[in-house]
């Protein structure tokens, strides 16, 4: 998940919403990576999700469903807001979880 989030942020670094929405390849790459993050949520067990409630697992999976099933089309403004606002927070949360797991594994 962190790898996909990192890709999305890297793709969009330094560009505006207008540049984003005007670049079909970029939009498709970002939407694909966001859907992959959502897909990976399904592979997490309930205990892990419960232990890491700070992450909006349901919303992430819900976005995946909207993308995959194209419910009323993908709202590019919403996708952009997710990239600009939610993905940085998700990166921080996933990085913290990863660090905790690595600490636990070395003890």
C-alpha positions as CSV (number, residue, x, y, z in Angstrom):
1,X,0.0,0.0,0.0
2,X,2.8,2.4,0.9
3,X,4.5,1.7,-2.4
4,X,1.3,2.6,-4.4
5,X,0.8,5.7,-2.3
6,X,4.4,6.8,-2.9
7,X,3.9,6.4,-6.6
8,X,0.8,8.5,-6.7
9,X,2.5,11.3,-4.7
10,X,5.6,11.1,-7.0
11,X,3.5,11.3,-10.1
12,X,1.7,14.4,-8.9
13,X,4.6,16.2,-7.3
14,X,4.6,19.9,-8.4
15,X,1.6,19.8,-10.7
16,X,-1.7,21.6,-10.4
17,X,-5.2,20.1,-10.6
18,X,-5.6,21.5,-14.1
19,X,-2.4,19.7,-15.3
20,X,-3.5,16.6,-13.6
21,X,-7.0,16.5,-15.1
22,X,-5.6,17.3,-18.6
23,X,-3.2,14.4,-18.5
24,X,-5.1,11.2,-19.2
25,X,-2.1,9.0,-18.7
26,X,-1.4,10.5,-15.3
27,X,-5.1,10.3,-14.3
28,X,-5.2,6.6,-15.2
29,X,-1.9,5.8,-13.4
30,X,-3.1,7.5,-10.2
31,X,-6.6,6.0,-10.3
32,X,-5.0,2.5,-10.9
33,X,-2.7,2.9,-8.0
34,X,-5.5,4.2,-5.7
35,X,-7.6,1.2,-6.7
36,X,-4.6,-1.1,-5.9
37,X,-4.4,0.4,-2.4
38,X,-8.1,-0.4,-1.9
39,X,-7.7,-3.9,-3.2
40,X,-4.9,-4.6,-0.7
41,X,-7.2,-3.7,2.2
42,X,-9.1,-6.9,1.4
43,X,-6.0,-8.9,2.2
44,X,-5.7,-7.5,5.7
45,X,-7.2,-9.6,8.5
46,X,-9.8,-8.1,10.8
47,X,-7.4,-8.1,13.7
48,X,-4.8,-6.0,11.9
49,X,-7.5,-3.5,10.8
50,X,-8.9,-3.4,14.3
51,X,-5.4,-2.8,15.8
52,X,-4.8,0.0,13.3
53,X,-8.1,1.9,13.5
54,X,-6.3,5.2,12.7
55,X,-6.4,4.2,9.0
56,X,-9.7,4.7,7.2
57,X,-9.8,1.1,5.8
58,X,-13.5,1.2,4.9
59,X,-13.1,4.5,3.0
60,X,-10.1,3.2,1.2
61,X,-11.9,0.1,0.1
62,X,-15.0,2.2,-0.8
63,X,-12.9,4.3,-3.1
64,X,-11.6,1.1,-4.8
65,X,-15.2,0.0,-5.4
66,X,-16.2,3.3,-6.9
67,X,-13.2,3.2,-9.2
68,X,-13.5,-0.4,-10.2
69,X,-17.3,-0.3,-10.8
70,X,-17.2,3.2,-12.2
71,X,-20.3,4.3,-10.2
72,X,-21.4,7.4,-12.1
73,X,-17.9,8.0,-13.4
74,X,-14.8,8.9,-11.4
75,X,-14.9,12.4,-10.0
76,X,-11.5,13.8,-10.8
77,X,-11.8,16.7,-8.3
78,X,-12.4,14.1,-5.6
79,X,-9.4,12.0,-6.8
80,X,-7.2,15.1,-6.7
81,X,-8.3,16.0,-3.2
82,X,-7.6,12.4,-2.1
83,X,-4.1,12.7,-3.6
84,X,-3.4,16.1,-2.1
85,X,-4.9,15.6,1.3
86,X,-5.5,11.9,2.2
87,X,-2.6,10.2,0.6
88,X,0.0,12.1,2.6
89,X,-1.8,11.2,5.8
90,X,-2.1,7.6,4.7
91,X,1.7,7.5,3.9
92,X,2.4,8.7,7.5
93,X,0.0,6.2,9.0
94,X,1.4,3.3,6.9
95,X,5.0,4.3,7.6
96,X,4.3,4.3,11.4
97,X,2.7,0.9,11.2
98,X,5.6,-0.4,9.1
99,X,8.1,0.9,11.7
100,X,6.1,-0.7,14.6
101,X,6.1,-4.0,12.8
102,X,9.8,-3.8,12.1
103,X,10.5,-3.0,15.7
104,X,8.4,-5.9,16.8
105,X,10.2,-8.3,14.5
106,X,13.6,-7.3,15.7
107,X,12.8,-7.8,19.4
